[in-house]
Amino acid sequence: MFSRKEVGGQQNPDALSDEVVRGFSMRHLWNFAIQSDEHDWELMAETARLNGYMGEIGMLNPENFSARLARRYNWSSARIPERPETHAVLLTMAAVFERMIGTPEPIMALAGSGNQGLAASLPLVAWAQAKSLPPERLWRAMLLSCLITVYIKSFTGLLTPICGGSSVATSGASGGIVFLEGGGLEDVVAAVQNCLVATGGMLCDGAKRSCVLKVGSGVQSAVTAAMMALEGVRLENGEGIVGKDTESTIANFGHLVLTTFGSVDDGIIEMIETERRAGALHDTAV
């Protein structure tokens, strides 16, 4: 059981250090989500309300990438797509777009990032809507997704050169999708590993509209990883950064982020500044 007793009786979850969180296991996170109750679900319900509303706003904005994609395939913004994976991608991308353009509506962030909050929750909200699942199952799936996201972030740190919304949070969402589909703990840990290995190299090059595309790709990977896990796909130790278990894989990923990606931010900033100077010179010449 993942409980406050295990962390020295601390009553404020914000007081947990990364070191303490890293001491947990996927089983701890699973047990906490499974044994959660109405008190724990209140925050999940509010998260679904706030983040879901941002997604709904996005689907009604004709300039929103998701709304434009929906028009392309003749999907009505007033109707939930029959395929849950389609709804998961569209709703999540729609909310991220609105956040990136500064729509003045509140959302629920997670582990220091608004996009992580959207990516860890909205794929599950959309999945539950499309399949008419009971709220209690959704709240538990969302809680599991959020816990997994926080757990992975304890290894990478809050601010990283990799895109947490499209890799870390969607890995949490992948585990949540498995839970919604009735999978067990072994399926969840396989899905998380499948997704993190597939998306872990996505770079963060600043907050802007292209974040929508990154998160959308991450949600698609989350769905694929979840379905593969439910079909028994398990990556083996030594396949790239895959460790002896999912916890080891997450630790390997965190080590790479903290030790290898250090120069990425400087390189991206230099590239952006070079492009801006080139653009300014072009405008002057014109």
KAMOFEN-V45700 format. One record per backbone hydrogen bond with DSSP energy under -0.5 kcal/mol. CO is the residue of the C=O (numbers start at 1). NH is the residue of the N-H. E is the energy in kcal/mol with one decimal. If there is no record, write none. Layout:
CO & NH & E
CO & NH & E
//
This chain:
1 & 3 & -0.9
3 & 6 & -1.1
4 & 7 & -1.2
4 & 9 & -2.0
4 & 10 & -0.6
5 & 8 & -1.1
7 & 10 & -0.9
11 & 13 & -0.7
12 & 15 & -2.2
13 & 16 & -1.5
17 & 21 & -2.4
18 & 22 & -2.7
19 & 23 & -0.6
20 & 23 & -1.1
21 & 24 & -1.9
25 & 29 & -1.8
26 & 30 & -2.6
27 & 31 & -2.9
28 & 2 & -0.6
28 & 32 & -2.3
29 & 33 & -2.2
30 & 34 & -2.7
31 & 35 & -2.4
33 & 36 & -0.9
37 & 40 & -0.7
37 & 41 & -1.8
38 & 42 & -1.2
40 & 44 & -0.8
41 & 45 & -2.8
42 & 46 & -2.1
43 & 47 & -2.2
44 & 48 & -2.5
45 & 49 & -2.0
46 & 50 & -2.7
47 & 51 & -2.5
48 & 52 & -1.7
49 & 53 & -1.9
50 & 54 & -1.7
51 & 55 & -1.8
52 & 56 & -2.2
53 & 57 & -2.4
54 & 58 & -2.0
55 & 59 & -1.9
56 & 60 & -0.8
57 & 60 & -0.9
57 & 61 & -0.5
58 & 61 & -1.2
60 & 62 & -0.7
61 & 64 & -1.9
64 & 68 & -2.4
65 & 69 & -2.2
66 & 70 & -2.6
67 & 71 & -2.0
68 & 72 & -1.8
69 & 73 & -1.4
70 & 75 & -3.3
71 & 74 & -1.3
74 & 76 & -0.5
76 & 79 & -1.5
82 & 84 & -0.6
83 & 86 & -0.6
83 & 87 & -1.9
84 & 88 & -2.5
85 & 89 & -1.9
86 & 90 & -2.5
87 & 91 & -2.5
88 & 92 & -1.6
89 & 93 & -2.5
90 & 94 & -2.4
91 & 95 & -1.8
92 & 96 & -2.2
93 & 97 & -2.5
94 & 98 & -1.8
95 & 99 & -2.1
96 & 100 & -2.5
97 & 101 & -1.6
98 & 103 & -2.7
99 & 102 & -0.9
103 & 105 & -2.5
107 & 109 & -0.7
110 & 113 & -1.2
113 & 110 & -2.4
113 & 117 & -1.4
114 & 118 & -2.1
115 & 119 & -2.8
116 & 120 & -2.1
117 & 121 & -0.8
118 & 122 & -2.5
121 & 124 & -0.8
121 & 125 & -2.1
122 & 126 & -2.9
123 & 127 & -1.9
124 & 128 & -2.7
125 & 129 & -2.2
126 & 130 & -2.6
127 & 131 & -1.7
128 & 132 & -0.6
128 & 133 & -2.1
129 & 132 & -0.9
134 & 137 & -0.7
134 & 138 & -1.6
135 & 139 & -2.9
136 & 140 & -1.8
137 & 141 & -2.3
138 & 142 & -2.9
139 & 143 & -2.4
140 & 144 & -2.4
141 & 145 & -2.4
142 & 146 & -2.7
143 & 147 & -2.5
144 & 148 & -2.4
145 & 149 & -2.2
146 & 150 & -2.5
147 & 151 & -2.4
148 & 152 & -2.5
149 & 153 & -2.4
150 & 154 & -1.4
152 & 155 & -1.6
152 & 156 & -1.1
153 & 157 & -2.8
158 & 160 & -0.6
161 & 204 & -3.0
162 & 164 & -0.9
163 & 167 & -0.9
164 & 169 & -2.9
167 & 171 & -1.4
168 & 172 & -1.7
169 & 173 & -2.4
170 & 174 & -2.1
171 & 175 & -1.6
172 & 176 & -1.9
173 & 177 & -2.5
174 & 178 & -1.9
175 & 179 & -2.0
176 & 180 & -2.4
177 & 181 & -1.8
178 & 183 & -2.8
179 & 182 & -1.7
184 & 188 & -2.2
185 & 189 & -2.6
186 & 190 & -1.5
187 & 191 & -2.3
188 & 192 & -2.5
189 & 193 & -2.0
190 & 194 & -2.8
191 & 195 & -2.6
192 & 196 & -2.6
193 & 197 & -2.3
194 & 198 & -1.3
195 & 199 & -2.2
196 & 200 & -2.0
199 & 202 & -2.0
202 & 163 & -3.0
203 & 205 & -0.6
206 & 208 & -0.7
208 & 211 & -1.9
209 & 212 & -2.0
210 & 214 & -1.7
211 & 215 & -2.8
212 & 216 & -2.4
213 & 217 & -2.3
214 & 218 & -2.2
215 & 219 & -2.6
216 & 220 & -2.1
217 & 221 & -2.2
218 & 222 & -2.3
219 & 223 & -2.2
220 & 224 & -2.3
221 & 225 & -3.1
222 & 226 & -2.2
223 & 227 & -2.6
224 & 228 & -2.5
225 & 229 & -2.2
226 & 230 & -2.2
227 & 231 & -0.9
228 & 231 & -0.5
228 & 233 & -2.7
229 & 232 & -1.8
232 & 234 & -0.5
236 & 239 & -2.1
238 & 240 & -1.7
239 & 242 & -1.4
242 & 238 & -2.6
245 & 249 & -2.1
246 & 250 & -2.5
247 & 251 & -2.1
248 & 252 & -2.5
249 & 253 & -2.5
250 & 254 & -2.6
251 & 255 & -2.3
252 & 256 & -2.1
253 & 257 & -2.3
254 & 258 & -2.3
255 & 259 & -2.0
256 & 260 & -2.5
256 & 261 & -1.3
261 & 264 & -1.6
261 & 265 & -0.6
263 & 267 & -2.1
264 & 268 & -2.6
265 & 269 & -2.7
266 & 270 & -2.3
267 & 271 & -2.0
268 & 272 & -2.7
269 & 273 & -2.5
270 & 274 & -2.1
271 & 275 & -2.4
272 & 276 & -2.3
273 & 277 & -2.3
274 & 278 & -2.3
275 & 279 & -2.3
276 & 280 & -2.3
277 & 281 & -2.3
278 & 282 & -2.0
279 & 283 & -2.3
280 & 284 & -2.1
281 & 285 & -2.2
282 & 286 & -2.1
//
